Amino acid sequence: MKRRYVVTAAVALTGLVLAGCGSSESDSSGSGSSTATGSTKVTVGVGPGVSSLGVTNDAFAKNGLDIVKSPTTSPAQVTPLLLNGQLDIALGDPVGSIIAISQNVPLVIIAVATSSGTSAANDTTGLLVKDDGAITSAADLNGKKIGVTSIGGSAQMTASATIDKLGGDSKTVDFVEVPAQSMNSEVDKGTVDAVVSQEPTIAQGKSIGLKELFAPAAESTPSSPLIVYVTTQTYLKDHRDVVDSFTKALTESSAALNGNPDLVRSTAKSTYKLTDAQTAAMVLPYFVPTTVSKSKLEDIMDLMIKYGLIKSPVDLDTTIYNAP
């Protein structure tokens, strides 16, 4: 068996944390306190992408919140920052968060940032291979080397599930870690046979001769939380009113973003230095209403158990908090 899973708290918030929207360095001191204007400061951990556009909206100020976006550079960095109070809330993915919770890290999922689609046409994840190569089906991935940003995370799990669903055998696949910024070039050079990627890297890859074989998240966990907001149980207990205001504002912001695709594309273009063609081609994230679906997380958790990321289910009643 070549499939390798390394399940540690270091993947508590996997590479999808880096699907947020970057900002300048911020001083997170005073989080949870009132500012001079009477609003409450909330420090939110984000990465360098577009998913955290959800917290860039005047809906938060209207709900009495002063959002301070704090850039994070790695999944391993985020959990300690939440636990020591330097971050109040952070972007993560449900798989990494559930892994951490299974290891007694006191995290709680409070909202959904974006969800997976139902097909490659509306999903932001993709498995890329050479367009002119020999891989044309899931079965062709048997025995091949596939790059993921983090071993034991959601990318590996959803790819494995999709390969098995579409006629391949994920147990024969060798998953290896590849930095997000190197994914397309590693496939192009032949260092790996495929990569599990996300937008806008997919659009960039297609522009240099790669093709999308399938959309792993859409195939294995359709219409499910793809990126979530998490906090600690302590912060939720001490600042429940703040969390409630945050999720209320986030719901308003998500609806506004879904109605303004030009803003999302322009942000992606400037953040990733995309060409006009790449910007037009990328599949946009779907900013969903922020209620966290227990049934959808149960579907994800079933796959986590099947593919060895956790040994037994976690208590989702204490893992999820939905504001009233």
C-alpha positions as CSV (number, residue, x, y, z in Angstrom):
1,M,0.0,0.0,0.0
2,K,1.5,3.3,-1.0
3,R,-1.1,5.6,0.5
4,R,0.4,7.5,3.4
5,Y,-1.5,9.4,6.0
6,V,0.2,11.4,8.7
7,V,-2.5,12.6,11.1
8,T,-1.3,15.1,13.6
9,A,-2.4,18.4,15.1
10,A,-0.1,20.1,12.6
11,V,-2.7,19.5,10.0
12,A,-5.4,20.8,12.2
13,L,-6.1,23.5,9.7
14,T,-4.8,22.2,6.4
15,G,-3.6,24.0,3.2
16,L,-7.1,25.3,2.7
17,V,-6.4,27.8,5.4
18,L,-4.3,29.5,2.8
19,A,-7.4,30.1,0.7
20,G,-8.2,33.2,2.6
21,C,-7.4,36.8,1.5
22,G,-4.2,38.3,2.7
23,S,-3.7,41.7,4.4
24,S,-0.9,43.6,6.0
25,E,0.5,42.5,9.3
26,S,-1.8,43.4,12.2
27,D,-1.4,43.9,15.9
28,S,-3.9,41.4,17.5
29,S,-3.6,42.8,21.0
30,G,-6.9,43.8,22.5
31,S,-9.0,41.3,20.7
32,G,-12.5,41.1,22.1
33,S,-12.2,44.6,23.6
34,S,-14.1,47.7,22.6
35,T,-12.4,50.2,20.3
36,A,-12.7,54.0,20.4
37,T,-15.8,53.8,18.2
38,G,-17.5,51.3,20.5
39,S,-17.1,48.4,18.2
40,T,-15.5,45.1,19.3
41,K,-12.2,44.1,17.8
42,V,-12.0,40.6,16.3
43,T,-8.8,39.2,14.9
44,V,-9.3,36.7,12.1
45,G,-6.6,34.5,10.7
46,V,-6.5,34.4,7.0
47,G,-4.2,33.4,4.1
48,P,-3.4,34.9,0.7
49,G,-6.4,33.9,-1.4
50,V,-10.0,35.0,-2.0
51,S,-12.1,33.0,0.5
52,S,-11.7,35.6,3.3
53,L,-13.4,38.2,1.2
54,G,-16.3,37.3,3.3
55,V,-14.8,39.4,6.2
56,T,-14.2,42.4,4.0
57,N,-17.6,44.0,4.1
58,D,-19.3,46.9,6.0
59,A,-21.8,44.4,7.4
60,F,-19.4,43.7,10.2
61,A,-19.1,47.4,11.3
62,K,-22.9,47.6,11.2
63,N,-23.0,44.7,13.6
64,G,-20.6,46.4,16.0
65,L,-17.4,44.5,14.9
66,D,-14.0,45.8,13.9
67,I,-12.4,43.0,11.9
68,V,-8.6,42.8,11.9
69,K,-7.3,40.3,9.3
70,S,-4.1,38.7,10.4
71,P,-2.0,36.8,7.8
72,T,-1.0,33.2,8.5
73,T,1.7,31.5,6.7
74,S,1.2,27.8,7.5
75,P,-1.4,25.4,8.8
76,A,0.8,24.5,11.8
77,Q,0.9,28.2,12.8
78,V,-2.9,28.7,13.1
79,T,-3.9,26.4,15.9
80,P,-1.4,27.7,18.5
81,L,-2.4,31.3,17.6
82,L,-6.0,30.5,18.3
83,L,-5.2,28.7,21.5
84,N,-3.0,31.5,22.9
85,G,-5.5,34.2,22.0
86,Q,-3.5,35.9,19.2
87,L,-6.3,35.0,16.9
88,D,-10.0,35.0,17.8
89,I,-11.3,33.2,14.7
90,A,-9.5,31.7,11.7
91,L,-10.2,30.1,8.3
92,G,-9.7,26.3,8.2
93,D,-11.1,23.3,6.5
94,P,-13.5,20.9,8.1
95,V,-11.2,17.8,7.7
96,G,-8.3,19.4,9.5
97,S,-10.5,20.9,12.1
98,I,-12.1,17.5,12.9
99,I,-8.7,15.9,13.1
100,A,-7.6,18.4,15.6
101,I,-10.8,18.0,17.7
102,S,-10.3,14.2,17.6
103,Q,-7.0,14.9,19.3
104,N,-8.6,17.0,22.0
105,V,-7.8,20.4,20.6
106,P,-10.7,22.5,21.8
107,L,-11.8,24.0,18.5
108,V,-15.3,24.6,17.4
109,I,-16.6,25.2,13.9
110,I,-18.8,28.4,13.9
111,A,-19.5,29.2,10.2
112,V,-19.0,28.1,6.6
113,A,-16.9,30.4,4.3
114,T,-17.3,28.5,1.0
115,S,-18.8,25.1,-0.1
116,S,-17.9,22.6,-2.7
117,G,-19.9,22.4,-5.9
118,T,-21.7,19.6,-7.6
119,S,-19.5,19.2,-10.7
120,A,-16.2,20.5,-12.1
121,A,-18.1,23.4,-13.6
122,N,-19.0,24.9,-10.2
123,D,-16.3,23.5,-7.9
124,T,-13.0,25.2,-7.0
125,T,-11.0,22.0,-6.5
126,G,-9.5,19.9,-9.3
127,L,-7.0,17.1,-10.0
128,L,-4.7,18.3,-12.8
129,V,-2.7,16.2,-15.2
130,K,-0.9,16.9,-18.5
131,D,-3.3,17.5,-21.3
132,D,-1.3,15.5,-23.8
133,G,-0.3,12.8,-21.3
134,A,-1.4,9.1,-20.9
135,I,-3.7,9.8,-17.9
136,T,-7.3,10.0,-19.1
137,S,-9.2,8.2,-16.3
138,A,-9.1,7.6,-12.6
139,A,-7.9,4.1,-13.2
140,D,-4.8,5.6,-15.0
141,L,-3.8,7.1,-11.7
142,N,-3.1,3.6,-10.2
143,G,0.5,3.4,-9.1
144,K,1.1,7.1,-9.9
145,K,2.5,10.0,-7.8
146,I,0.0,12.7,-6.8
147,G,1.0,16.0,-5.2
148,V,-1.1,17.5,-2.4
149,T,-0.3,20.5,-0.2
150,S,-0.6,18.5,3.0
151,I,-0.4,14.7,3.7
152,G,-3.5,13.6,5.6
153,G,-5.7,16.5,4.7
154,S,-8.8,17.1,2.8
155,A,-7.1,17.2,-0.7
156,Q,-5.7,13.7,-0.2
157,M,-9.0,12.3,1.2
158,T,-11.3,13.7,-1.5
159,A,-8.9,12.6,-4.2
160,S,-8.7,9.1,-2.8
161,A,-12.5,8.8,-2.5
162,T,-13.0,10.1,-6.1
163,I,-10.3,7.7,-7.5
164,D,-12.1,4.8,-5.9
165,K,-15.5,6.0,-6.9
166,L,-14.5,6.4,-10.6
167,G,-12.8,3.0,-11.0
168,G,-9.3,3.5,-9.7
169,D,-7.5,2.1,-6.6
170,S,-6.3,4.8,-4.3
171,K,-4.3,2.3,-2.2
172,T,-1.8,2.1,-5.0
173,V,-1.3,5.9,-5.3
174,D,1.7,7.6,-3.8
175,F,0.7,10.9,-2.3
176,V,3.5,13.4,-1.8
177,E,3.6,17.0,-0.4
178,V,4.1,19.7,-3.0
179,P,4.0,23.4,-2.2
180,A,0.9,25.2,-3.6
181,Q,3.0,27.6,-5.7
182,S,4.9,24.7,-7.3
183,M,2.0,22.4,-8.2
184,N,1.6,23.3,-11.9
185,S,5.3,23.3,-12.6
186,E,5.8,19.9,-10.9
187,V,3.2,18.3,-13.2
188,D,4.6,20.1,-16.2
189,K,8.1,18.8,-15.4
190,G,6.9,15.3,-14.7
191,T,8.1,15.3,-11.1
192,V,4.6,14.2,-10.1
193,D,1.9,12.7,-12.4
194,A,-1.0,14.8,-11.0
195,V,-1.8,17.3,-8.3
196,V,-4.9,18.1,-6.3
197,S,-5.3,21.8,-6.7
198,Q,-7.8,24.7,-6.3
199,E,-8.6,27.9,-8.0
200,P,-7.1,30.0,-9.3
201,T,-4.1,27.5,-9.6
202,I,-6.4,25.4,-11.8
203,A,-7.0,28.2,-14.3
204,Q,-3.3,28.9,-14.3
205,G,-2.5,25.2,-14.9
206,K,-4.9,24.9,-17.8
207,S,-3.2,27.9,-19.4
208,I,0.1,26.1,-19.6
209,G,-1.2,22.8,-21.0
210,L,-2.7,21.0,-18.0
211,K,-6.2,19.6,-17.9
212,E,-8.6,18.8,-15.1
213,L,-9.4,15.1,-14.8
214,F,-12.1,15.6,-12.1
215,A,-13.2,17.8,-9.2
216,P,-12.4,15.8,-6.0
217,A,-14.6,17.8,-3.6
218,A,-17.6,17.9,-5.9
219,E,-17.3,14.2,-6.6
220,S,-16.8,13.0,-3.0
221,T,-18.5,15.6,-0.8
222,P,-20.8,17.7,-3.1
223,S,-22.4,20.9,-1.7
224,S,-20.4,20.4,1.6
225,P,-18.4,22.9,3.7
226,L,-15.1,23.4,1.9
227,I,-13.6,26.2,4.0
228,V,-14.9,27.0,7.5
229,Y,-14.4,29.5,10.3
230,V,-13.2,28.1,13.6
231,T,-12.6,29.4,17.1
232,T,-11.8,27.9,20.4
233,Q,-14.3,26.7,22.9
234,T,-13.0,29.2,25.4
235,Y,-13.5,32.2,23.0
236,L,-17.0,31.0,22.2
237,K,-17.9,30.7,25.9
238,D,-16.5,34.1,26.8
239,H,-17.6,36.0,23.6
240,R,-20.8,34.2,22.4
241,D,-22.4,37.6,21.6
242,V,-19.4,38.4,19.4
243,V,-19.5,35.1,17.6
244,D,-23.3,35.6,17.0
245,S,-22.7,39.0,15.5
246,F,-19.8,37.7,13.4
247,T,-21.9,34.9,11.8
248,K,-24.8,37.3,11.3
249,A,-22.6,39.8,9.4
250,L,-20.9,36.9,7.5
251,T,-24.2,35.7,6.2
252,E,-25.0,39.2,4.9
253,S,-21.5,39.5,3.4
254,S,-21.6,36.1,1.7
255,A,-24.9,37.0,0.0
256,A,-23.4,40.3,-1.2
257,L,-20.3,38.5,-2.6
258,N,-22.3,35.9,-4.5
259,G,-24.0,38.8,-6.2
260,N,-20.8,40.5,-7.1
261,P,-18.6,38.1,-9.1
262,D,-16.6,41.0,-10.6
263,L,-15.2,41.9,-7.1
264,V,-14.1,38.3,-6.5
265,R,-12.4,38.0,-9.9
266,S,-10.7,41.4,-9.6
267,T,-9.4,40.4,-6.1
268,A,-8.1,37.1,-7.4
269,K,-6.5,38.8,-10.4
270,S,-4.5,41.2,-8.3
271,T,-3.7,38.7,-5.5
272,Y,-2.4,36.0,-7.9
273,K,-1.2,38.2,-10.8
274,L,-3.5,36.4,-13.2
275,T,-3.9,37.2,-16.9
276,D,-7.3,38.4,-18.1
277,A,-7.9,34.9,-19.6
278,Q,-7.0,33.1,-16.4
279,T,-9.2,35.5,-14.4
280,A,-12.2,34.9,-16.7
281,A,-11.6,31.1,-16.7
282,M,-11.4,30.5,-13.0
283,V,-14.4,28.9,-11.1
284,L,-15.4,31.3,-8.4
285,P,-15.9,30.2,-4.8
286,Y,-19.5,29.9,-3.6
287,F,-20.0,32.0,-0.4
288,V,-22.7,30.1,1.4
289,P,-25.1,31.0,4.2
290,T,-23.1,30.4,7.3
291,T,-25.2,27.7,9.0
292,V,-23.0,24.6,9.5
293,S,-24.8,21.5,8.4
294,K,-24.4,18.6,10.7
295,S,-25.4,16.0,8.1
296,K,-22.8,17.4,5.6
297,L,-20.1,17.2,8.3
298,E,-21.2,13.6,9.0
299,D,-20.7,12.7,5.3
300,I,-17.2,14.2,5.5
301,M,-16.5,12.4,8.8
302,D,-17.6,9.1,7.3
303,L,-14.9,9.5,4.6
304,M,-12.3,10.5,7.2
305,I,-13.0,7.2,9.1
306,K,-12.9,5.2,5.9
307,Y,-9.6,6.6,4.8
308,G,-8.0,6.5,8.2
309,L,-7.8,10.1,9.1
310,I,-9.6,9.5,12.4
311,K,-10.4,6.3,14.1
312,S,-13.9,7.1,15.4
313,P,-16.5,9.9,15.0
314,V,-16.2,13.1,17.1
315,D,-19.2,14.6,18.8
316,L,-20.5,17.0,16.2
317,D,-23.0,18.5,18.8
318,T,-20.0,20.0,20.6
319,T,-17.9,20.5,17.4
320,I,-20.5,22.8,15.7
321,Y,-21.9,26.0,16.9
322,N,-24.7,27.7,14.9
323,A,-25.7,31.1,16.1
324,P,-29.4,31.5,17.0
